[in-house]
Amino acid sequence: METRFNIIKKEANHWFLTYAIPMWSNKDRTSSGMFAERIGIDGNPNNEYYRTFVQARHIYSFIVAGQLGWIGPWRSLVTEGIHRLITDFKRQDGFYVHRLDSNAVVLDSRADLYDQAFVLFTLGHAGIVLEDENLFDEAECLLDTLKNHWDHPLGGFWEGEIADPVFRRQNPHMHLLEAFCILYEGSGRKRFADAANGIAALCRSCFLDMTSGALLEYFNEDWTPVSGQIGQISEPGHCFEWAWLFEGMATCREDAIFLSDTLTNFGRRHGIDEKRGVAINEVLTNGQIINGNARLWPQTERLKIAVARYRRTDSLEELKEIIVAWQGLYRYLRPMESGLWYDKMKEDGKFIKEMVPGSTLYHIACAIKEMCSIDDFCLESCS
């Protein structure tokens, strides 16, 4: 079992560093320094627009590449990318715009909470690898802007100028938690820890349906679930993603492991199609499948939580789950040499042929980094 794990770990790292990162760091990078938003099946990029959160995610992916041993110019890509993000995407009021064109001209100046979360996330990771305290200062300024303009009296934040005002969502708050955790890890600044704990508490009190163990997605303004079926929707991928975040908070929250176990159990019980070997898109709190298609990104979250649980439990069952989760993810990768992937699998197991979204590289990078964090010594000592 350990031998099989080491094989797939090397396989994943090789694909990421040899094919994926060279493709996405070079393919049709604009004269203004932005990275491809989408790449077609034929390998040709689409340069219609460049979204803030995608650029931020790309920067993170290059950071991971450097951490995993890529010999390419990851540091200059990160340095230039962060500079471009702050210079071209930031509004005068401190928020970051939604998207630019290839010449770095603003196409959509609206600010969205999801974008702000990934700016914070990338500032945290870049601040660590570049050893630049100014990036943590920049993150504090953005946090101030969020609190001054979008702070919600019942917890969390307003979602900004793009999101449907009818519903509130857990999703951008999950990515804020992810951002605040890395910002605290890198800077040691207490306000980031406080912000992270505030989001974690909101998840337990409002996002998590304790009866079923499901993570809910859509809420009213007062954080009560939306009425009807939409208020009972749960995405297994998000269950795994939150569970992984709580694993990382185990030293600072007494309820972190309980929450992680609860979310993981629901996601595995109702969100895995054993026939296809993949995590599906959406179920209801009672386990009823309402969207049996399977995007790529839930496979990465399934893999991440299996790795985190194996690290904590030394369980052979979790090691098996890592291997099975990687096998599911591996199916999405196009011929390995392309550095591309399919994004959506239909219920019949066939893939939808469409533009490859660059936004997914971040998910893959994070999963492979997590998998590579378990070294051979750890496997030998735990077997």
N, C-alpha and C positions, 0 to 999 in steps of 0.2 A: 504493500500500500504506500509506504514512504517512497519507494523507488518510483512508483507511478506519479506521485505528487511532484517529485523533483523533475520528472520529465516534462510534465505540463507546465510547471513553473518556468522552466527554461524555454519551452516552446512559446509561452505567452510573452516573456521578456524579449525573445528574439524577434517575434512579429512586431512588437511595439517599437523597438529601437531600430530595427533594420528596415522596416517597411512603412509603418504608420507615421512615425515622427518625421522622417525625411520627406514624406509626401505632404503632410499638412503644414510643415514649416516652410516649404519652398514653393509649392504649387500655386502659381498665380498670386503670389504676394504682391500687394499693390505698391505703387511708388510712394504712397503715404505710409506704408509699413503695416497694413492690415492683412490678416490671414483669412484664408478662404472660408466663406460662410457655408457653402454647399459645393459638392463636386458631383458631376454627373456620372452615370454608368460608363460613359465613354472616356472618363478621366478629365473632362473639361469643367472647370469651375463656373459657378454662377456668380456674377459680380453685381447683382441688382442692388444689394444692400449689405450692410455689416452691422449686426446687432451688438450692443454693449456686452451683454452677458456671454455671448459666444467668443468675443475677443478676450474677455477675462478668463474664460474657461481654457482657451488655447494657451494663454500664458501659463496657467497652472500646469497644463499637460507638458509644456516644455520644462518646467521646473521638475516634474516627476522624471522626465527623460534624463535630466542631469543627475538626479539622485540615483537612478538605476544604472548609470554608467555610460550614457550616450556620449560619444566623443565629438559630436557636432557642437555648433556654437550656441548652446542652450542659454548660457549666461547673457550673451549679447541680445538674444531674442527676448529674454525676460526683461532686461534693462530697457531696451528700446520699446517693448510692448507696454510696459508700465508707464513710461514717459508719455507715450502716445495716448494711452487711456486717460491719464490725468489732464493732458494738454488739450486733446481734441474732443473728448466726450463729456467733459465737466461743464455744467452751466454756471453762470455767475452766482446763482443762489446756493451753490454747493451740491445740488443734485446732478446726476449723470443722465444724459439724454438716452433715447431708446435706440436710434440707429443713424448711421452715416452712409454716404456713398463712397465709391472707391477713391475719391479725391479728398476724403475727410471733410466733406461738406455735410452739414446736418440735414437729414431727411425727415426725421421725426424727433422733435425737441422735447416730447413728453417724458416725464420721469415715472418709472415703474419700480415697485418694491423689489421685484425679482431681479432686475438689473442692479439695483443698489446692493443687494445681498451678495452678488457675485463680484462686484467691485471690492467690497469688504473682504470677501474670501480670498481674492487674489492678492490684495494688499498684504494680508496676513502672511501668506506663503512666500511672497516676494520679499517681504521684510525680513523673514527668517534667512532665506538663502543668500540674499544680498547684504545681510547684516546692516540694514538701513533703518534706523529709528524714525526717519522722516516719513516712511511709509506707514508706520503705526500712528504717527501724528495725523497723517492724511485720513486714516481710518477713523480716528477720534473725531475729526472735523465732520466726516460724513455721518457718524453716529449722532453728533450734536444736531445736524440738519434733520435727521430722521425724527429725533425726539422733539425738536422745536416745531416741526410742521406736521408730522404724521403719527405722533404718539396717540394711542387709543386708550381711553380711560379704563376700559375693561381688560386691558392686556394686549400686547402685540402692537401692530401698526396698521394704519390705513394703507391700502395697496397702491395709492398714487393716482396717476392721471390716465391710465390705460385700462385697467381691470374693470370688469363689469361690476358696477356698484351694488347690484342686487345681492350678490353673494360675497362672503368673505372666504378665504381659502387658507388651509394649513400650509400649503406647499412653499410659498415664499418665506414663511416663518421657519420652516425646516432648514432652508438654506441660510437663513440668518443665524440659526443655532450653529450650523456648520462653520460659518464665518467667525462668530464670536469665540468659539472654542479654539480655533487656530490662532486668532489674534491674542487671546489670553496666553496660550502656550508660548507664542513667540515673544510677547512683550512683558508678560507678568503684570499687566495693568488691571487692577481690580474691577474697573468699570466694565471691561469685556466679560469677566467672569460673572458679574452681576447680570449683565444683559443675557448671557447664555442661560443662567439659572432661571431668569424670568420667562424665557421661551420654553424651557423644559417644563416648568410648572404649568404653563398654559397648555402644553400638550397633555399632561396628566389630567388636568381639571376639565378640559374642553374637547380636545381632539380625539382622545381615546375613549371608545365605548367600552366601559368595563364589563358590561354584560357579555359581549361577544369576544372582546379582545381586539376588535377591529379599530384601525385608524380611520376616522371620518375625514372627508375632504371639504365639504361645503357647509357654510354656516350663515346664520343671520348676523345682523350687526352686533347683537349681544352675545355672540359666540354659542348660541343654541343651534343644534343641527337644523338645516333647512327641512321643511316638511316634505313628505312624500318620498318617493324612491331616491331622488337625488341626494337627500340627506342621509341615506343609508349606504351610499357608495363608498367602497374602500379599494384602494389600489395596493395589491400585494407588494409591488416594488417599493412603494412609500413605507409600508410596514417594515420591510427589511432595512430601508435606509434610516428610518428613525431608530430602529433597534440597534443598528451599528453605531449611531451617534450616542445612544445611551450606554453602550458598552464602553465608549471612550470617557464617559462621565462617572464611571463606577467608583472612582476614588473621591469624588466630591458630592455624590448624591446617594443616599442610602437606598432609594427606590430605583436606582438606575438598572440594576440587573433584573429586578421584577418587571419593570416596564419593557426591557429588551426581550425577556422570555415571553411575555404576554404577546407582544407584537409579532415575534418570530413564529410562535405557535400558530397564531391565526393565519399568517401569510403562508406557512407551509401546509397547513391543514386544508385551506380553501383556494390557494393561489397558484398551485403547481399542477400543470397538466402532465401526468406521468407518461402518457402515450407519446407526446412530443418531447418531453424532457425539458420543459421551459416554464418560466413564471409568466402568468397571463396578465392582462391589463386591468380588468375591473371585476369585482364581485360585490355582492351586498353583504351586510352584516350577518345574514343567515347562511352565507356561503353560496347563494345562487350566483351563477356566472351571468354577467350581463355584457361583457366584452371579452370574448375568448381569444381575440388576437393577442399577439405577444411581441411587444417592442423589444429592442435590444437592451435598453438601459435597465429594465427590471432584472435581467440576467446578471448584470454586474452587481446589483445590490444583493441579490441572492448569494452571490459568491463572497461578497465582503462580509456579510453577517456570519457565514459559515466559517470564514477565516478567524474572525474575532471570537467566535464561540469556541473554536478549536484551541485558540491561544489561551482561553480562560479555563477550559474544561479538560484538555488533553484527550478528548473523546474520539475514539476510532470512528464513531458514527458521524461526527462533524468532519473528520478527514475525508470520509466517503462522500459527504455532501459537497465538500470543496471540489472534488473530482467531477462529480455529476453536474454541478453548477457550471464548471468550466466547459464540460462537454456540450452543455446547452448553449453557452455563449459562443463557443467555437463554431457552431453551425452558422452563425450570422456573418462570419468573416468571409469576404469574397476570396477568390484564389489568393493565398497568403501574400504573394508578391505585390499585390495591388495597393496594400495599405488602406483598403476601403472595406465597407461592410454593408449588409442589408440592415435596414432599420425596423421593418415590420414583417412579422410572420403571420400568415392567416391561419384560421382554425384547421385548414386541411394540411398545414405544414409547409405550404408554398410561400415564397417570399414575394413581396410587392416590389417591383422594379421601379425605382424612383431616384431622385437626387439623394446623395448621401449627406446627411446633416452633420456639419462639423461640431455641433453642440454635443454630440455623443462621445467625442474623443475624451472629454473630461471624465465621463463615467468609466470608460475603459481604462484610462490612466490610473484612476483611483483604485479600481479593482486589482489591476496588475501590481500596483505598488503594495497593496495590502497583502496579496498573495506572496510577493517576494519578501515581505517582512518576516516570514517564517523561514529561517535558515535551516541548513542540514543538521546543525548541532541540536537545534530545538526539536527536530523530528526524532533524532536518535535518543535524546534524553527523555522524550515523552512516550516512546514506544514500549 
